[in-house]
């Protein structure tokens, strides 16, 4: 956890004054429902007790100065720049948010921003959305501008889609805004409705970061989205009225499989069946049916590996180690894929042994050191000072 007093002291050391506000926005882990959000489907994430923090103070001019404790070089840019261009680094998440927030005629204040985080980058825990949401919330706070949290989430998604160039869905930003302690959120990504789904208090969310992120990740994510959209275009000829894979049942998909290439069929099958698994998993959590949750997580992992092809050897090894370790209920990849992390539900009294066994097994199999976090579900974005 980032210490607030240390964050404020670092801000004073960096900028020579005291911040007006400090903001915390969480990362997230997705229990199930992968690559369904941009298909207007269902997801079941939880906000984490790992987060990104932004301390901020307004400036008299229209300059944004950003320092990060996890980046070498500070960045500055002018809010009045008529044609802002991405730098292709971490600061694009902040500049993209500024660009989108000002579009409806809002007038942001210039600001000094200091960023700190205990979220591991590249682990599939949505450090990017946490940064976007924390920065946006801080900028709105120092400008005394009010914004609905759904609107804030959508603005941050637009920043990542349009300025950063990653065509992500709405899940990450929405759970960063609306996370709840000790709960997952069942989110309908079409209308943004959400339901609280309590987590079993006897278990913890254990995240195993493989510490690998394959180069194809960003490009292949966008390719997967394009493949899903192409599947919808083809299926719409037989299923008029559908606008996303959310609208297609498994039976309809099988009935019209001849309209798709084998590759597109597999991509669509993952999304269509993953939506069903997500709804069933939410019901299973409410009913305390842990065996079913484990089965659904395994089915999800197999679908991501075989149909959506977003797994990788390190993830497959880590999932196998998670499944073999004592005290775990299911295991699957979490996040966009091609590396990153796995998620398991692990009994409280088995967490320490689980971590030791998995870390040793992963080291023996890959020569790599895993990062393993035992987490709780936490709140969404908020001012902390």
Secondary structure in CASP SS format (residue, H / E / C, confidence):
PFRMAT SS
TARGET T0000
AUTHOR 0000-0000-0000
METHOD secondary structure of the structure
MODEL  1
X C 1.00
X C 1.00
X C 1.00
X H 1.00
X H 1.00
X H 1.00
X H 1.00
X H 1.00
X H 1.00
X H 1.00
X H 1.00
X H 1.00
X H 1.00
X H 1.00
X H 1.00
X C 1.00
X C 1.00
X C 1.00
X C 1.00
X C 1.00
X E 1.00
X E 1.00
X E 1.00
X E 1.00
X E 1.00
X E 1.00
X E 1.00
X E 1.00
X E 1.00
X E 1.00
X E 1.00
X E 1.00
X C 1.00
X C 1.00
X C 1.00
X C 1.00
X H 1.00
X H 1.00
X H 1.00
X C 1.00
X C 1.00
X E 1.00
X E 1.00
X E 1.00
X E 1.00
X E 1.00
X E 1.00
X E 1.00
X E 1.00
X E 1.00
X E 1.00
X E 1.00
X E 1.00
X E 1.00
X E 1.00
X E 1.00
X E 1.00
X E 1.00
X C 1.00
X C 1.00
X C 1.00
X C 1.00
X E 1.00
X E 1.00
X E 1.00
X E 1.00
X E 1.00
X E 1.00
X C 1.00
X C 1.00
X C 1.00
X C 1.00
X C 1.00
X C 1.00
X E 1.00
X E 1.00
X E 1.00
X E 1.00
X C 1.00
X C 1.00
X C 1.00
X C 1.00
X C 1.00
X C 1.00
X C 1.00
X C 1.00
X C 1.00
X C 1.00
X C 1.00
X C 1.00
X H 1.00
X H 1.00
X H 1.00
X H 1.00
X H 1.00
X H 1.00
X H 1.00
X H 1.00
X H 1.00
X H 1.00
X H 1.00
X H 1.00
X C 1.00
X C 1.00
X C 1.00
X C 1.00
X C 1.00
X C 1.00
X C 1.00
X C 1.00
X E 1.00
X E 1.00
X E 1.00
X E 1.00
X E 1.00
X E 1.00
X E 1.00
X C 1.00
X C 1.00
X C 1.00
X C 1.00
X C 1.00
X C 1.00
X C 1.00
X C 1.00
X C 1.00
X H 1.00
X H 1.00
X H 1.00
X H 1.00
X H 1.00
X H 1.00
X H 1.00
X H 1.00
X H 1.00
X H 1.00
X H 1.00
X H 1.00
X H 1.00
X H 1.00
X H 1.00
X H 1.00
X C 1.00
X C 1.00
X C 1.00
X C 1.00
X C 1.00
X C 1.00
X H 1.00
X H 1.00
X H 1.00
X H 1.00
X H 1.00
X H 1.00
X H 1.00
X H 1.00
X H 1.00
X H 1.00
X H 1.00
X H 1.00
X H 1.00
X H 1.00
X H 1.00
X H 1.00
X C 1.00
X C 1.00
X C 1.00
X C 1.00
X C 1.00
X C 1.00
X H 1.00
X H 1.00
X H 1.00
X H 1.00
X H 1.00
X H 1.00
X H 1.00
X H 1.00
X C 1.00
X C 1.00
X C 1.00
X C 1.00
X E 1.00
X E 1.00
X E 1.00
X E 1.00
X E 1.00
X E 1.00
X C 1.00
X C 1.00
X C 1.00
X C 1.00
X C 1.00
X E 1.00
X E 1.00
X E 1.00
X E 1.00
X E 1.00
X C 1.00
X C 1.00
X C 1.00
X C 1.00
X E 1.00
X E 1.00
X E 1.00
X E 1.00
X E 1.00
X E 1.00
X E 1.00
X E 1.00
X E 1.00
X E 1.00
X E 1.00
X C 1.00
X C 1.00
X C 1.00
X H 1.00
X H 1.00
X H 1.00
X H 1.00
X H 1.00
X H 1.00
X H 1.00
X H 1.00
X H 1.00
X H 1.00
X H 1.00
X H 1.00
X H 1.00
X H 1.00
X H 1.00
X H 1.00
X H 1.00
X H 1.00
X H 1.00
X C 1.00
X C 1.00
X C 1.00
X C 1.00
X C 1.00
X C 1.00
X C 1.00
X C 1.00
X C 1.00
X H 1.00
X H 1.00
X H 1.00
X C 1.00
X C 1.00
X H 1.00
X H 1.00
X H 1.00
X H 1.00
X H 1.00
X H 1.00
X C 1.00
X H 1.00
X H 1.00
X H 1.00
X C 1.00
X C 1.00
X H 1.00
X H 1.00
X H 1.00
X H 1.00
X H 1.00
X H 1.00
X H 1.00
X H 1.00
X H 1.00
X H 1.00
X H 1.00
X H 1.00
X H 1.00
X H 1.00
X H 1.00
X H 1.00
X H 1.00
X H 1.00
X H 1.00
X H 1.00
X H 1.00
X H 1.00
X H 1.00
X H 1.00
X H 1.00
X H 1.00
X C 1.00
X C 1.00
X H 1.00
X H 1.00
X H 1.00
X H 1.00
X H 1.00
X H 1.00
X H 1.00
X H 1.00
X H 1.00
X H 1.00
X H 1.00
X H 1.00
X H 1.00
X H 1.00
X H 1.00
X H 1.00
X H 1.00
X C 1.00
X C 1.00
X C 1.00
X C 1.00
X C 1.00
X C 1.00
X H 1.00
X H 1.00
X H 1.00
X H 1.00
X H 1.00
X H 1.00
X H 1.00
X H 1.00
X H 1.00
X H 1.00
X H 1.00
X H 1.00
X C 1.00
X C 1.00
X C 1.00
X E 1.00
X E 1.00
X E 1.00
X E 1.00
X E 1.00
X E 1.00
X E 1.00
X C 1.00
X C 1.00
X C 1.00
X C 1.00
X E 1.00
X E 1.00
X E 1.00
X E 1.00
X E 1.00
X E 1.00
X E 1.00
X E 1.00
X E 1.00
X H 1.00
X H 1.00
X H 1.00
X H 1.00
X H 1.00
X H 1.00
X H 1.00
X H 1.00
X H 1.00
X H 1.00
X H 1.00
X H 1.00
X H 1.00
X H 1.00
X H 1.00
X H 1.00
X H 1.00
X H 1.00
X H 1.00
X C 1.00
X C 1.00
X C 1.00
X C 1.00
X E 1.00
X E 1.00
X E 1.00
X E 1.00
X E 1.00
X C 1.00
X E 1.00
X C 1.00
X C 1.00
X C 1.00
X C 1.00
X E 1.00
X E 1.00
X C 1.00
X C 1.00
END
